[in-house]
Amino acid sequence: MKVIQLVSGDFEDLELWCPVMRLREEGITVDMVAEKKGEYTGKYGVHCEATLTFDEVDPKDYDGVLVPGGWAPDKLRRFPKVLEIVKSMNDEGKLIGEICHAGWVLISADVLKGRKVTSTPGIKDDMKNAGATWLDEAVVVDRNIISARRPPDIPQYNKALVDFLKGRG
């Protein structure tokens, strides 16, 4: 199994790294994918090395995509290729994991109409205005979209991601 972890500067450190480490523990390959190859820094100084670019990945070769929180989603949603990746994953029913502010990317990809999701409360109105039903729950699973609010929800989020990918969700 292979998953794309989208990367841009100012990602929320725990929201990017905890799911990556958990999926890797399960033997799932997680590729760090960004606008350009190289090092990116999270909001709190943790680094991440992107080894592939958005243009180098084909969503058909992956089982899912993870979108980190922090301020990275506001940057990521400006890339047409990122939106194409998210739309493709949604169309194929593949995993889309999003936490905190990551919902901004799903909003821009126009994949939230009629879906149940959660996020940081700060973008609740944005999610609702995109056609989603917003729930104040640690994790919400709506078919292939798995969403979480913030770092304290990471244990439940990680479990839901693994369960989905291992066919237990």
Secondary structure by P-SEA (a helix, b strand, c coil): cbbbbbbbcccccccccaaaaaaaaacbbbbbcccccbbbbcccbbbbbbcccccccccccccbbbbbccaaaaaaaacaaaaaaaaaaaaaccbbbbccccaaaaaaacccccccccccccaaaaaaaaccccccccccccccbbbbccccaaaaaaaaaaaaaaccc
